[in-house]
Amino acid sequence: MKNTRFEKTEQFDHATVEALKEQYKNILSLLGEEVDRDGLLKTPERIAKSMLFLTQGYGQNPIEIINSAKFKEEYRQIVLVKDIELYSLCEHHMLPFFGKAHVAYIPNGYITGLSKIARVVDAFARRLQVQERLTVQIRDCLQEALHPLGVAVVIEAAHMCMQIRGVQKQNSITTTSAFTGAFMKDPRTREEFMHLIV
């Protein structure tokens, strides 16, 4: 009987991994660790690959993601994808922040595949970020790619830089919002969106 073992495959630029690995080895040493002990032998490489994965958004074009599934459609009501999980790294401390994004738009002749909206969130989140900029980037991407009647984005996230260091407030959640078009001008449209994401 053939032995079928799980084999994980990852694609990383070897030169970048090697360069990062050496830097993380130096960091571990500066922190007082013995980098040659068994438990840490492969840690610098693991961190290097982890950081490349967590920042893969730099190599993605969110506008192209939307345009890869853009369809003519005369639907002109709110399209909402809510509770999109997001994971990002705070650019100030390089600690994670994570939560959910609610993204809506009102089509103006074109719609996009629903999964593309989640992919756009990931493409911007997988960079060094601040939540405020992330919220606006998602909004502006949909506005530029689809030219809808309006876009609404709300992000709710917990920040490790507030929870495990500094002020150490474990239960704090940060909420940011950004709107264009009908969501900005018409209070009833914005209220409908806010009601839908509760």
C-alpha positions as CSV (number, residue, x, y, z in Angstrom):
1,M,0.0,0.0,0.0
2,K,1.3,3.4,-1.0
3,N,2.2,5.7,1.9
4,T,0.3,9.0,1.2
5,R,1.7,11.7,3.4
6,F,0.6,15.3,3.5
7,E,3.1,17.5,1.9
8,K,2.9,21.3,2.4
9,T,4.1,23.4,-0.5
10,E,4.9,27.1,-0.2
11,Q,6.3,29.4,-2.8
12,F,8.7,32.1,-1.5
13,D,11.6,33.9,-3.2
14,H,14.6,32.0,-1.9
15,A,17.0,35.0,-1.8
16,T,14.5,37.1,0.2
17,V,13.9,34.3,2.7
18,E,17.7,33.9,3.1
19,A,18.2,37.7,3.6
20,L,15.3,37.9,6.1
21,K,16.5,34.8,7.9
22,E,19.9,36.3,8.7
23,Q,18.2,39.5,10.0
24,Y,15.9,37.5,12.3
25,K,18.9,35.4,13.5
26,N,20.6,38.7,14.5
27,I,17.5,39.9,16.2
28,L,17.1,36.7,18.3
29,S,20.7,37.0,19.3
30,L,20.3,40.7,20.3
31,L,17.3,39.6,22.5
32,G,19.6,37.3,24.4
33,E,18.7,34.0,22.8
34,E,21.1,31.2,21.9
35,V,20.3,31.0,18.2
36,D,22.0,27.6,17.7
37,R,19.9,25.7,20.3
38,D,17.6,23.0,18.9
39,G,14.4,24.9,19.4
40,L,15.6,27.9,17.5
41,L,17.6,26.4,14.6
42,K,14.8,26.8,12.1
43,T,13.0,29.7,13.8
44,P,14.7,32.5,11.7
45,E,13.5,30.8,8.5
46,R,10.1,30.2,9.8
47,I,9.7,33.9,10.8
48,A,11.0,35.0,7.4
49,K,8.4,32.9,5.6
50,S,5.7,34.0,8.1
51,M,6.4,37.6,7.5
52,L,6.4,37.2,3.7
53,F,3.0,35.5,4.0
54,L,1.6,38.1,6.3
55,T,2.7,40.9,4.0
56,Q,1.8,39.2,0.7
57,G,-0.6,42.1,-0.1
58,Y,2.3,44.2,-1.4
59,G,2.5,41.8,-4.4
60,Q,-1.3,42.0,-5.2
61,N,-3.2,44.6,-7.2
62,P,-6.7,45.1,-5.6
63,I,-8.0,46.9,-8.7
64,E,-7.0,44.0,-10.9
65,I,-8.8,41.6,-8.4
66,I,-12.1,43.5,-8.9
67,N,-11.6,43.8,-12.6
68,S,-11.0,40.0,-12.9
69,A,-14.7,39.5,-12.2
70,K,-16.6,42.6,-13.3
71,F,-20.0,42.1,-14.9
72,K,-22.7,44.3,-16.4
73,E,-25.8,44.2,-14.3
74,E,-28.7,46.7,-13.8
75,Y,-29.1,45.9,-10.1
76,R,-29.2,49.2,-8.1
77,Q,-29.7,48.2,-4.5
78,I,-27.2,47.7,-1.7
79,V,-24.8,44.7,-2.1
80,L,-23.2,43.9,1.2
81,V,-20.6,41.4,2.2
82,K,-20.4,41.5,6.0
83,D,-18.2,39.8,8.7
84,I,-15.2,39.4,6.4
85,E,-12.4,38.2,8.6
86,L,-9.3,40.3,8.4
87,Y,-5.8,39.9,9.8
88,S,-3.2,42.6,9.6
89,L,0.0,44.0,11.2
90,C,0.1,47.3,12.9
91,E,2.8,49.4,11.2
92,H,3.8,51.0,14.5
93,H,4.7,47.9,16.5
94,M,4.4,45.1,13.9
95,L,1.9,43.3,16.2
96,P,-1.3,41.8,14.8
97,F,-4.7,43.5,14.6
98,F,-7.7,41.4,13.6
99,G,-11.4,41.6,13.3
100,K,-14.0,41.9,10.6
101,A,-14.9,44.2,7.7
102,H,-18.3,45.0,6.4
103,V,-18.2,46.2,2.8
104,A,-21.2,47.4,0.7
105,Y,-21.7,49.2,-2.6
106,I,-24.6,50.3,-4.7
107,P,-24.0,49.2,-8.3
108,N,-24.1,51.7,-11.2
109,G,-24.1,49.3,-14.2
110,Y,-21.4,46.9,-12.9
111,I,-21.1,44.3,-10.2
112,T,-18.2,42.2,-9.1
113,G,-17.8,38.6,-7.8
114,L,-18.6,38.5,-4.1
115,S,-15.4,36.7,-3.3
116,K,-13.4,39.5,-4.9
117,I,-14.5,41.9,-2.2
118,A,-13.1,39.6,0.4
119,R,-9.9,39.3,-1.6
120,V,-9.6,43.1,-1.8
121,V,-9.9,43.2,2.0
122,D,-7.0,40.7,2.3
123,A,-4.9,42.4,-0.3
124,F,-4.9,45.6,1.7
125,A,-4.8,43.9,5.1
126,R,-1.8,41.8,4.3
127,R,0.5,44.8,4.5
128,L,1.9,46.9,7.4
129,Q,-1.2,49.0,8.1
130,V,-3.2,51.3,10.3
131,Q,-6.9,50.6,10.5
132,E,-7.9,54.0,9.4
133,R,-5.9,53.8,6.1
134,L,-7.1,50.2,5.5
135,T,-10.7,51.3,5.7
136,V,-10.2,54.1,3.2
137,Q,-8.1,52.0,0.8
138,I,-10.9,49.3,0.6
139,R,-13.5,52.1,0.0
140,D,-11.4,53.8,-2.7
141,C,-10.6,50.6,-4.5
142,L,-14.3,49.7,-5.0
143,Q,-15.1,53.2,-6.0
144,E,-12.3,53.4,-8.6
145,A,-12.9,49.9,-10.0
146,L,-16.7,49.9,-10.2
147,H,-17.8,53.6,-10.2
148,P,-20.8,52.6,-8.1
149,L,-23.4,55.0,-6.7
150,G,-21.8,54.6,-3.3
151,V,-19.4,52.5,-1.2
152,A,-19.6,51.9,2.6
153,V,-16.9,50.2,4.7
154,V,-16.9,49.5,8.4
155,I,-14.0,47.7,10.2
156,E,-14.1,46.4,13.8
157,A,-10.8,45.2,15.1
158,A,-8.8,44.2,18.2
159,H,-5.3,45.5,18.3
160,M,-2.5,43.5,20.0
161,C,-0.5,46.7,20.4
162,M,-3.2,47.9,22.8
163,Q,-3.9,44.5,24.5
164,I,-0.5,42.9,25.3
165,R,1.7,45.9,25.6
166,G,1.4,49.6,26.5
167,V,-2.1,50.4,27.9
168,Q,-3.0,46.7,28.0
169,K,-6.8,47.0,27.5
170,Q,-7.8,43.5,26.5
171,N,-11.5,44.2,25.7
172,S,-11.1,47.3,23.5
173,I,-12.4,47.2,19.9
174,T,-11.6,49.9,17.4
175,T,-14.3,50.8,14.8
176,T,-13.6,52.8,11.6
177,S,-15.9,53.8,8.8
178,A,-15.6,55.3,5.3
179,F,-18.3,56.2,2.8
180,T,-18.8,57.6,-0.7
181,G,-21.7,58.7,-2.8
182,A,-25.2,57.7,-1.6
183,F,-23.9,56.4,1.7
184,M,-22.4,59.8,2.4
185,K,-25.2,62.0,1.1
186,D,-28.3,60.1,2.0
187,P,-28.8,59.4,5.8
188,R,-31.5,56.8,5.1
189,T,-29.1,54.8,2.9
190,R,-26.4,55.0,5.5
191,E,-28.9,54.0,8.2
192,E,-30.0,51.0,6.1
193,F,-26.4,49.9,5.8
194,M,-25.7,50.3,9.5
195,H,-28.8,48.3,10.3
196,L,-27.8,45.5,8.0
197,I,-24.4,45.0,9.7
198,V,-25.7,44.8,13.3
